[in-house]
């Protein structure tokens, strides 16, 4: 029975093709906006999370604030961090380890081709194992660095791609970083993060002696002994930094943060953007719903004699109501389906264009099944709600008056 109703409704809409398409514009524009922009937002979130998602919640990062543009963190600041500050952080109660992170940018040369990359350090001594565990450092090929590995390095998985330097870099190869040769002894497993996948890693003493021009520290990674004390340790570090850098609360020239707090800030920002987008899309869908209501009222008027004939041969009010109700729901469904398809195309197209313009793989679209299902359900409900009153009007028509009706 419902199949017959659906076929009948589809036939009526097909005969009024232009009107049906115009009716659905509001619906599919709203759904397309929701799907594409929320999909881009979720893709951006996933990309950002992948860049530091490997860091546990018991790790804090300390960084001098400043304008870094595209350079490594902690550079281009008025007052950078120093090793002396790291030593003082180590003595704070609850701190298991405080490790200096040195990050340098430079030219990597291999196979007569060059590329600008980041280099970062691995600490030596007892901090090496703590650091490797802290960021889950593993080699997919070869091995990790050891103490006294002078001019040896581990590289990211991106360098095994032949497109990067025209030839895959393998363990045993020699690469030049800023003109200095390094033997590749290991390749990291792919992490989906440029911090690992597109970097060269060397021992701390080599990076400092060969490439650092001062004693500044880019980032201090702090491993907290007990997860429950993270907030207290963070507050104590901030108090120490205010005292050492002679700044008042609210005037800090440094940042102490954890991945958890960064994710919360990101989520709050994305939620605000997505809420704004959703409100705009909701208005569009309401306009689309009004269009469906208007179309269904017109359909009831145009098919008054048809309704009279159906009732005169035994059609019940419920059957008439169901016909018009399904027809309006079908308008919502088709509008939503077109909106979802358009949203998928737009989100992936915008992400592709963004990657090409910015040259970054961070820009992605992530449209999940739940979002698609929710968009379709919402559009169907909008169509059904818009069709209730016209369907009731059609079902309550007197068969005698309907048969006498003339346009």
For each residue, the residues with C-beta under 8 A, 3 or more apart:
1: 4 5
2: 5 6 322 326
3: 6 7
4: 1 7 8
5: 1 2 8 9 322 323 326
6: 2 3 9 10 326 330
7: 3 4 10 11
8: 4 5 11 12 323
9: 5 6 12 13 323 326 327 330
10: 6 7 13 14 330
11: 7 8 14 15
12: 8 9 15 16 299 303 327
13: 9 10 16 17 20 327 330 331 334
14: 10 11 17 20
15: 11 12
16: 12 13 19 20 299
17: 13 14 20 21
18: 21 22
19: 16 22 23 295 298
20: 13 14 16 17 23 24 295 331 334
21: 17 18 24 25
22: 18 19 25 291
23: 19 20 26 288 291 292 294 295 331 335
24: 20 21 27 28 288 291 331 334 335 338
25: 21 22 28 29 288 291 335
26: 23 29 30 284 285 286 287 288 289 290 291 335
27: 24 30 31 284 285 288 289 292 331 332 335 336 339 379 382 383
28: 24 25 31 32 288 335 336 338 339 342 379
29: 25 26 32 33 284 288 339
30: 26 27 33 34 281 282 283 284 285 287 288 339
31: 27 28 34 35 281 285 335 336 338 339 340 342 343 375 378 379
32: 28 29 35 36 338 339 340 342 343 346
33: 29 30 36 37 277 280 281 284 343
34: 30 31 37 38 277 278 281 339 343 371 375
35: 31 32 38 39 339 340 342 343 344 346 347 367 371 372 375
36: 32 33 39 40 342 343 344 346 347 350 365
37: 33 34 40 41 273 274 277 347
38: 34 35 41 42 274 277 278 367 371
39: 35 36 42 43 343 344 347 365 366 367 371
40: 36 37 43 44 347 350 351 365
41: 37 38 44 45 270 273 274
42: 38 39 45 46 270 366 367 368 371
43: 39 40 46 47 347 351 363 364 365 366
44: 40 41 47 48 270 362 363 364
45: 41 42 48 49 266 267 270 366
46: 42 43 49 50 364 366
47: 43 44 50 51 361 362 363 364
48: 44 45 51 52 266 362
49: 45 46 52 53 263 266
50: 46 47 53 191 192 193
51: 47 48 193 194 195 362
52: 48 49 55 193 195 259 262
53: 49 50 193 259
54: 135 136 191 193 196
55: 52 59 61 134 135 259
56: 59 134 259
57: 227 230 258 259 260
58: 223 224 226 227 230
59: 55 56 134 221 222 223 224 258 259
60: 221 222 224 230 233 234 237 256 257 258
61: 55 219 220 221 222 255 256 257 258
62: 81 85 89 219 220 221 222 237 241 254 255 256
63: 73 74 81 218 219 220 254 255 257
64: 74 77 79 80 81 253 254 255
65: 77 252 253 254 255
66: 74 75 76 77 78 253
67: 76
68: 71 72 73 74 75 76 77
69: 76
70:
71: 68 75 76 105
72: 68 75 103 104 105 118 218
73: 63 68 103 218 219
74: 63 64 66 68 77 80 81 103 216 217 218 219
75: 66 68 71 72 80 218
76: 66 67 68 69 71
77: 64 65 66 68 74 80 253
78: 66 253
79: 64 245 253
80: 64 74 75 77 214 216 217 218
81: 62 63 64 74 85 86 216 217 218 219 220 254
82: 85 86 215 216 217
83: 86 87 100 215 217
84: 87 88
85: 62 81 82 88 89 217 220 241 244
86: 81 82 83 89 90 98 99 100 217 220
87: 83 84 90 91 98
88: 84 85 91 92 240 244
89: 62 85 86 92 95 98 220 222 237 240
90: 86 87 95 97 98
91: 87 88 95
92: 88 89 95 233 236 237 240
93: 233 236
94: 224 225 226 229 232 233 236
95: 89 90 91 92 98 222 223 224 225 233
96: 130 223 224 225
97: 90 127 130 131 134 222 223
98: 86 87 89 90 95 220 221 222 223
99: 86 123 127 130 131 134 220 221 222 223
100: 83 86 121 123 204 217 220
101: 120 121 217 218 219 220 221
102: 120 121 204 207 208 212 217 218
103: 72 73 74 118 119 120 218 219
104: 72 118 119 120 207 211 212
105: 71 72 116 117 118 119
106: 116 117 119 177 178 211
107: 114 115 116 117 176 177 178 179
108: 114 115 116 117 175 176 177 200
109: 112 113 114 175 176 177 179
110: 113 159 165 167 169 173 175 176
111: 165 166 167
112: 109
113: 109 110 165 166
114: 107 108 109
115: 107 108 164 165
116: 105 106 107 108
117: 105 106 107 108 177 198 199 200
118: 72 103 104 105 194 195 198 199 200
119: 103 104 105 106 177 199 200 201 202 207 211
120: 101 102 103 104 195 199 201 207
121: 100 101 102 201 202 203 204 207 208
122: 128 131 132 137 144 145 201 202 203 204
123: 99 100 127 128 131 204
124: 127 128 147 203 204 205
125: 128 147
126: 129 130
127: 97 99 123 124 130 131
128: 122 123 124 125 131 132 145 147
129: 126 132 133
130: 96 97 99 126 127 133 134 223
131: 97 99 122 123 127 128 134 135 137 221
132: 122 128 129 135 136 137 144
133: 129 130 136 137
134: 55 56 59 97 99 130 131 221 223
135: 54 55 131 132
136: 54 132 133
137: 122 131 132 133 144 188
138: 144 188 189
139: 142 143 144 154 186 187 188 189
140: 157 187 188 189 190
141: 170 171 186 187
142: 139 154 171 184 185 186 187
143: 139 146 185 186
144: 122 132 137 138 139 154 186
145: 122 128 149 152 153 154 185 186 201 202 203
146: 143 149
147: 124 125 128 203
148:
149: 145 146 152 185 202 203
150: 203 206
151: 180 181 182 183 202 206
152: 145 149 182 183 184 185 202 203
153: 145 175 177 182 183 184 185 200 201 202
154: 139 142 144 145 184 185 186 187 188 200 201
155: 159 169 175 184 186 187 188 199 200 201
156: 159 187 188 194 196 197 198 199 200
157: 140 160 187 188 189 190 191 196 197
158: 161 164 194 197 198
159: 110 155 156 164 165 168 169 187 198
160: 157 168 169 170 187
161: 158 164 168
162: 165 166 167 168
163: 166
164: 115 158 159 161 169
165: 110 111 113 115 159 162 169
166: 111 113 162 163
167: 110 111 162
168: 159 160 161 162
169: 110 155 159 160 164 165 173 175 184 187
170: 141 160 173 184 187
171: 141 142 184 185 186 187
172: 183 184
173: 110 169 170 183 184
174: 181 182 183 184
175: 108 109 110 153 155 169 181 182 184 200
176: 107 108 109 110 179 180 181 182
177: 106 107 108 109 117 119 153 180 182 200
178: 106 107 210 211
179: 107 109 176
180: 151 176 177 210
181: 151 174 175 176
182: 151 152 153 174 175 176 177 200 202
183: 151 152 153 172 173 174
184: 142 152 153 154 155 169 170 171 172 173 174 175 187
185: 142 143 145 149 152 153 154 171
186: 139 141 142 143 144 145 154 155 171
187: 139 140 141 142 154 155 156 157 159 160 169 170 171 184
188: 137 138 139 140 154 155 156 157 191 196 197 201
189: 138 139 140 157
190: 140 157 197
191: 50 54 157 188 195 196 197
192: 50 197
193: 50 51 52 53 54 196 197
194: 51 118 156 158 197 198 199 361 362
195: 51 52 118 120 191 199
196: 54 156 157 188 191 193 199
197: 156 157 158 188 190 191 192 193 194
198: 117 118 156 158 159 194
199: 117 118 119 120 155 156 194 195 196
200: 108 117 118 119 153 154 155 156 175 177 182
201: 119 120 121 122 145 153 154 155 188
202: 119 121 122 145 149 151 152 153 182 206 207
203: 121 122 124 145 147 149 150 152 206 207
204: 100 102 121 122 123 124 207 208
205: 124 208 209
206: 150 151 202 203 209 210
207: 102 104 119 120 121 202 203 204 210 211 212
208: 102 121 204 205 211 212
209: 205 206 212
210: 178 180 206 207
211: 104 106 119 178 207 208
212: 102 104 207 208 209 215 216
213:
214: 80
215: 82 83 212
216: 74 80 81 82 212
217: 74 80 81 82 83 85 86 100 101 102 220
218: 63 72 73 74 75 80 81 101 102 103
219: 61 62 63 73 74 81 101 103
220: 61 62 63 81 85 86 89 98 99 100 101 217
221: 59 60 61 62 98 99 101 131 134
222: 59 60 61 62 89 95 97 98 99 233 237
223: 58 59 95 96 97 98 99 130 134
224: 58 59 60 94 95 96 227 229 230 233
225: 94 95 96 229
226: 58 94 229
227: 57 58 224 230
228:
229: 94 224 225 226 232 233
230: 57 58 60 224 227 233 234 258
231: 234 235
232: 94 229 235 236
233: 60 92 93 94 95 222 224 229 230 236 237
234: 60 230 231 237 238 256 258
235: 231 232 238 239
236: 92 93 94 232 233 239 240
237: 60 62 89 92 222 233 234 240 241 256
238: 234 235 241 242 252 256
239: 235 236 242 243
240: 88 89 92 236 237 243 244
241: 62 85 237 238 244 245 247 252 254 256
242: 238 239 245 246 247 248 249 252
243: 239 240 246
244: 85 88 240 241
245: 79 241 242 253 254
246: 242 243
247: 241 242 251 252 253
248: 242 251
249: 242 252
250:
251: 247 248
252: 65 238 241 242 247 249 255
253: 64 65 66 77 78 79 245 247
254: 62 63 64 65 81 241 245
255: 61 62 63 64 65 252
256: 60 61 62 234 237 238 241
257: 60 61 63 261 262
258: 57 59 60 61 230 234 261 262
259: 52 53 55 56 57 59 262 263
260: 57 263 264
261: 257 258 264 265
262: 52 257 258 259 265 266
263: 49 259 260 266 267
264: 260 261 267 268
265: 261 262 268 269
266: 45 48 49 262 263 269 270
267: 45 263 264 270 271
268: 264 265 271 272
269: 265 266 272 273
270: 41 42 44 45 266 267 273 274
271: 267 268 274 275
272: 268 269 275 276
273: 37 41 269 270 276 277
274: 37 38 41 270 271 277 278
275: 271 272 278 279
276: 272 273 279 280
277: 33 34 37 38 273 274 280 281
278: 34 38 274 275 281 282
279: 275 276 282 283
280: 33 276 277 283 284
281: 30 31 33 34 277 278 284 285
282: 30 278 279 285 286
283: 30 279 280 286 287
284: 26 27 29 30 33 280 281 287 288
285: 26 27 30 31 281 282 288 289 378 379 382
286: 26 282 283 289 290 382
287: 26 30 283 284 290 291
288: 23 24 25 26 27 28 29 30 284 285 291 292 335 382
289: 26 27 285 286 292 293 332 382 383 385 386
290: 26 286 287 293 294 386
291: 22 23 24 25 26 287 288 294 295
292: 23 27 288 289 295 296 328 331 332 382 383 386 387
293: 289 290 296 297 328 386 387 389 390
294: 23 290 291 297 298
295: 19 20 23 291 292 298 299 331
296: 292 293 299 300 324 327 328 386 387 390 391
297: 293 294 300 301 390 393
298: 19 294 295 301 302
299: 12 16 295 296 302 303 324 327 390
300: 296 297 303 304 307 324 390 393 394 397
301: 297 298 304
302: 298 299 407
303: 12 299 300 306 307 394
304: 300 301 307 308 397 402 405
305: 308 309 402 403 405
306: 303 309 310
307: 300 303 304 310 311 320 394 397 399 402
308: 304 305 311 312 397 399 400 401 402 403 404 405
309: 305 306 312 313 402 403
310: 306 307 313 315 319 320
311: 307 308 314 315 320 397 399 402
312: 308 309 399 403
313: 309 310
314: 311
315: 310 311 319 320
316: 319 320
317: 320 321 395 396
318: 321 322 395
319: 310 315 316 322 323
320: 307 310 311 315 316 317 323 324 391 394 395 397
321: 317 318 324 325 391 392 394 395
322: 2 5 318 319 325 326 391
323: 5 8 9 319 320 326 327 391 394
324: 296 299 300 320 321 327 328 387 390 391 394 395
325: 321 322 328 329 384 387 388 391
326: 2 5 6 9 322 323 329 330
327: 9 12 13 296 299 323 324 330 331 387
328: 292 293 296 324 325 331 332 383 384 386 387 388 390 391
329: 325 326 332 333 380 383 384 387
330: 6 9 10 13 326 327 333 334 383
331: 13 20 23 24 27 292 295 327 328 334 335 383 387
332: 27 289 292 328 329 335 336 379 380 381 382 383 384 386
333: 329 330 336 337 376 379 380 383
334: 13 20 24 330 331 337 338
335: 23 24 25 26 27 28 31 288 331 332 338 339 379 383
336: 27 28 31 332 333 339 340 375 376 378 379 380 383
337: 333 334 340 341 376 379
338: 24 28 31 32 334 335 341 342
339: 27 28 29 30 31 32 34 35 335 336 342 343 375 379
340: 31 32 35 336 337 343 344 372 375 376
341: 337 338 344 345
342: 28 31 32 35 36 338 339 345 346
343: 31 32 33 34 35 36 39 339 340 346 347 367 375
344: 35 36 39 340 341 347 348 367
345: 341 342 348 349
346: 32 35 36 342 343 349 350
347: 35 36 37 39 40 43 343 344 350 351 365 367
348: 344 345 351 352 365
349: 345 346 352 353
350: 36 40 346 347 353 354 365
351: 40 43 347 348 354 355 363 364 365
352: 348 349 355 356
353: 349 350 356 357
354: 350 351 357 358 360 363
355: 351 352 358 359 360 361 363
356: 352 353 359
357: 353 354
358: 354 355 363
359: 355 356
360: 354 355 363
361: 47 194 355 364
362: 44 47 48 51 194
363: 43 44 47 351 354 355 358 360
364: 43 44 46 47 351 361
365: 36 39 40 43 347 348 350 351
366: 39 42 43 45 46
367: 35 38 39 42 343 344 347 371 372
368: 42 371 372
369: 372 373
370: 373 374
371: 34 35 38 39 42 367 368 374 375
372: 35 340 367 368 369 375 376
373: 369 370 376 377
374: 370 371 377 378
375: 31 34 35 336 339 340 343 371 372 378 379
376: 333 336 337 340 372 373 379 380
377: 373 374 380 381
378: 31 285 336 374 375 381 382
379: 27 28 31 285 332 333 335 336 337 339 375 376 382 383
380: 329 332 333 336 376 377 383 384
381: 332 377 378 384 385
382: 27 285 286 288 289 292 332 378 379 385 386
383: 27 289 292 328 329 330 331 332 333 335 336 379 380 386 387
384: 325 328 329 332 380 381 387 388
385: 289 381 382 388
386: 289 290 292 293 296 328 332 382 383
387: 292 293 296 324 325 327 328 329 331 383 384 390 391
388: 325 328 384 385 391 392
389: 293 392 393
390: 293 296 297 299 300 324 328 387 393 394
391: 296 320 321 322 323 324 325 328 387 388 394 395
392: 321 388 389 395 396
393: 297 300 389 390 396 397
394: 300 303 307 320 321 323 324 390 391 397
395: 317 318 320 321 324 391 392
396: 317 392 393
397: 300 304 307 308 311 320 393 394 401 402
398: 401 402
399: 307 308 311 312 402 403
400: 308 403 404
401: 308 397 398 404 405
402: 304 305 307 308 309 311 397 398 399 405
403: 305 308 309 312 399 400
404: 308 400 401
405: 304 305 308 401 402
406:
407: 302
